[in-house]
């Protein structure tokens, strides 16, 4: 079982990664609005990665709460 210190570090890392994914998704949506190239790709990568990492984080937090 991870210690409280390891859990806090992991939580901070996961929130940083989630923030980066959201920023990429937002940049992609701005690119789409402005009709710049690769807007859809950036948005799909950012939001797709955000969904996957969110599911991993939810599973990790569910296991920690038990």
Backbone as a chain_set.jsonl record, in Angstrom:
{"seq": "XXXXXXXXXXXXXXXXXXXXXXXXXXXXXXXXXXXXXXXXXXXXXXXXXXXXXXXXXXXXXXXXXX", "coords": {"N": [[0.851, -1.182, 0.0], [0.619, 2.212, -0.888], [2.406, 4.93, 0.649], [1.299, 7.908, 2.406], [2.737, 10.121, 1.536], [3.734, 9.301, -0.979], [1.318, 9.006, -2.289], [0.379, 11.649, -2.357], [2.316, 12.839, -4.026], [1.865, 11.427, -6.396], [-0.76, 12.207, -6.925], [-0.4, 14.951, -7.391], [1.214, 14.839, -9.685], [-0.528, 13.571, -11.477], [-2.586, 15.47, -11.65], [-1.192, 17.537, -12.849], [-0.56, 16.4, -15.355], [-3.158, 16.016, -16.326], [-3.965, 18.684, -16.527], [-2.247, 19.604, -18.542], [-3.163, 18.064, -20.686], [-5.755, 19.096, -20.972], [-5.129, 21.716, -21.71], [-3.934, 21.274, -24.205], [-6.173, 20.29, -25.552], [-7.809, 22.574, -25.483], [-6.273, 24.374, -26.987], [-6.404, 23.025, -29.41], [-9.149, 23.337, -29.942], [-9.295, 26.098, -30.274], [-7.682, 26.305, -32.53], [-9.372, 24.983, -34.318], [-11.548, 26.761, -34.447], [-10.308, 28.956, -35.598], [-9.642, 27.902, -38.002], [-7.135, 26.777, -38.421], [-4.468, 24.536, -39.407], [-4.416, 21.099, -38.269], [-6.095, 21.307, -36.065], [-8.273, 19.623, -35.321], [-6.878, 17.278, -34.8], [-5.188, 18.01, -32.63], [-7.158, 18.593, -30.731], [-8.476, 16.124, -30.475], [-6.362, 14.486, -29.554], [-5.668, 15.782, -27.127], [-8.118, 15.8, -25.601], [-8.846, 13.105, -25.73], [-6.696, 11.845, -24.439], [-7.019, 13.038, -21.961], [-9.441, 11.894, -21.103], [-8.73, 9.162, -20.881], [-6.668, 9.266, -18.929], [-8.102, 10.363, -16.829], [-9.876, 8.282, -16.242], [-8.047, 6.356, -15.345], [-7.054, 7.686, -13.101], [-9.401, 7.894, -11.547], [-9.842, 5.176, -10.995], [-7.537, 4.641, -9.519], [-7.928, 6.299, -7.28], [-10.256, 5.156, -6.3], [-9.294, 2.68, -5.463], [-7.554, 3.546, -3.467], [-9.325, 4.503, -1.574], [-10.422, 2.3, -0.433]], "CA": [[0.0, 0.0, 0.0], [1.475, 3.396, -0.954], [2.352, 5.827, 1.789], [0.576, 9.15, 2.15], [3.624, 11.004, 0.784], [3.731, 8.826, -2.37], [-0.008, 9.279, -2.824], [0.309, 13.078, -2.645], [3.146, 13.102, -5.196], [1.172, 10.873, -7.554], [-1.917, 13.06, -7.175], [0.09, 16.187, -8.003], [1.65, 14.521, -11.046], [-1.702, 13.292, -12.302], [-3.301, 16.722, -11.912], [-0.378, 18.276, -13.815], [-0.757, 15.769, -16.664], [-4.527, 16.327, -16.743], [-3.992, 20.095, -16.927], [-1.577, 19.706, -19.838], [-4.079, 17.494, -21.68], [-6.832, 20.059, -21.198], [-4.572, 22.848, -22.452], [-3.799, 20.825, -25.591], [-7.528, 20.246, -26.093], [-8.271, 23.951, -25.689], [-5.53, 24.906, -28.132], [-7.008, 22.396, -30.579], [-10.448, 23.949, -30.24], [-9.002, 27.434, -30.819], [-7.226, 26.072, -33.9], [-10.557, 24.668, -35.125], [-12.319, 27.986, -34.645], [-9.543, 29.817, -36.508], [-9.399, 27.119, -39.216], [-5.714, 26.46, -38.579], [-4.29, 23.089, -39.617], [-4.214, 20.185, -37.143], [-6.958, 21.631, -34.941], [-8.998, 18.417, -34.891], [-5.907, 16.338, -34.246], [-4.814, 18.476, -31.289], [-8.298, 18.456, -29.83], [-8.696, 14.698, -30.208], [-5.27, 13.991, -28.711], [-5.792, 16.361, -25.791], [-9.31, 15.342, -24.88], [-8.788, 11.645, -25.619], [-5.742, 11.538, -23.371], [-7.643, 13.48, -20.713], [-10.432, 10.89, -20.706], [-8.026, 7.945, -20.456], [-5.969, 9.51, -17.669], [-9.131, 10.544, -15.8], [-10.352, 6.949, -15.839], [-6.97, 5.748, -14.548], [-7.026, 8.383, -11.809], [-10.581, 7.482, -10.781], [-9.595, 3.822, -10.522], [-6.51, 4.719, -8.467], [-8.543, 6.885, -6.093], [-11.194, 4.172, -5.761], [-8.505, 1.682, -4.736], [-7.013, 4.164, -2.258], [-10.377, 4.737, -0.584], [-10.772, 1.022, 0.207]], "C": [[0.891, 1.239, 0.0], [1.311, 4.273, 0.286], [1.616, 7.099, 1.399], [1.413, 10.104, 1.308], [3.645, 10.612, -0.7], [2.402, 9.144, -3.034], [-0.145, 10.756, -3.191], [1.128, 13.429, -3.884], [2.461, 12.616, -6.464], [-0.024, 11.737, -7.916], [-1.49, 14.358, -7.841], [0.534, 15.946, -9.441], [0.461, 14.308, -11.961], [-2.469, 14.577, -12.605], [-2.518, 17.594, -12.892], [-0.581, 17.721, -15.217], [-2.163, 16.074, -17.188], [-4.643, 17.779, -17.203], [-3.356, 20.288, -18.299], [-2.486, 19.171, -20.946], [-5.221, 18.46, -21.992], [-6.342, 21.261, -21.985], [-4.414, 22.481, -23.928], [-5.171, 20.774, -26.262], [-8.082, 21.636, -26.377], [-7.558, 24.604, -26.869], [-6.089, 24.318, -29.426], [-8.34, 23.022, -30.944], [-10.277, 25.371, -30.778], [-8.528, 27.314, -32.263], [-8.407, 25.756, -34.813], [-11.367, 25.926, -35.436], [-11.634, 28.89, -35.672], [-9.233, 29.146, -37.85], [-7.912, 26.914, -39.492], [-5.583, 24.954, -38.801], [-4.062, 22.364, -38.294], [-5.059, 20.524, -35.909], [-7.694, 20.417, -34.406], [-8.061, 17.431, -34.221], [-5.505, 16.738, -32.831], [-5.956, 18.273, -30.301], [-8.551, 16.991, -29.48], [-7.601, 14.121, -29.311], [-5.428, 14.49, -27.277], [-6.956, 15.806, -25.001], [-9.348, 13.826, -24.728], [-7.859, 11.206, -24.498], [-6.306, 11.925, -22.01], [-8.642, 12.429, -20.204], [-9.752, 9.633, -20.168], [-7.358, 8.154, -19.101], [-6.966, 9.741, -16.537], [-9.66, 9.203, -15.315], [-9.304, 6.232, -14.983], [-6.932, 6.367, -13.158], [-8.232, 8.001, -10.944], [-10.414, 6.082, -10.208], [-8.583, 3.821, -9.377], [-7.109, 5.271, -7.171], [-9.552, 5.937, -5.459], [-10.459, 3.115, -4.948], [-7.933, 2.253, -3.447], [-8.07, 4.305, -1.174], [-10.789, 3.451, 0.137], [-9.865, 0.683, 1.35]], "O": [[1.825, 1.321, 0.798], [0.238, 4.348, 0.884], [1.344, 7.341, 0.223], [0.876, 10.818, 0.46], [3.583, 11.477, -1.574], [2.362, 9.508, -4.209], [-0.725, 11.081, -4.227], [0.686, 14.229, -4.708], [2.47, 13.303, -7.485], [-0.277, 11.975, -9.097], [-2.155, 14.82, -8.768], [0.259, 16.763, -10.32], [0.439, 14.802, -13.089], [-2.954, 14.748, -13.723], [-3.12, 18.318, -13.686], [-0.755, 18.485, -16.166], [-2.331, 16.36, -18.373], [-5.348, 18.066, -18.17], [-3.866, 21.047, -19.123], [-2.567, 19.762, -22.023], [-5.604, 18.617, -23.151], [-7.064, 21.775, -22.84], [-4.725, 23.288, -24.804], [-5.31, 21.174, -27.418], [-8.746, 21.851, -27.391], [-8.183, 25.309, -27.661], [-6.231, 25.026, -30.423], [-8.633, 23.219, -32.123], [-11.037, 25.798, -31.647], [-8.914, 28.111, -33.118], [-8.443, 26.21, -35.957], [-11.814, 26.119, -36.566], [-12.293, 29.509, -36.507], [-8.63, 29.761, -38.729], [-7.482, 26.883, -40.645], [-6.472, 24.186, -38.432], [-3.576, 22.95, -37.327], [-4.75, 20.058, -34.812], [-7.742, 20.194, -33.197], [-8.4, 16.824, -33.205], [-5.483, 15.899, -31.931], [-5.741, 17.833, -29.171], [-8.809, 16.66, -28.323], [-7.894, 13.347, -28.4], [-5.333, 13.712, -26.328], [-6.793, 15.386, -23.856], [-9.827, 13.315, -23.715], [-8.185, 10.316, -23.712], [-6.095, 11.222, -21.021], [-8.675, 12.122, -19.013], [-10.146, 9.103, -19.13], [-7.473, 7.303, -18.218], [-6.702, 9.353, -15.399], [-9.868, 9.009, -14.118], [-9.65, 5.572, -14.003], [-6.794, 5.661, -12.158], [-8.09, 7.808, -9.737], [-10.798, 5.826, -9.067], [-8.744, 3.1, -8.393], [-6.822, 4.761, -6.088], [-9.698, 5.905, -4.237], [-10.923, 2.699, -3.886], [-7.832, 1.546, -2.445], [-7.755, 4.235, 0.014], [-11.426, 3.501, 1.189], [-10.034, -0.359, 1.984]]}, "num_chains": 1, "name": "protein.A"}
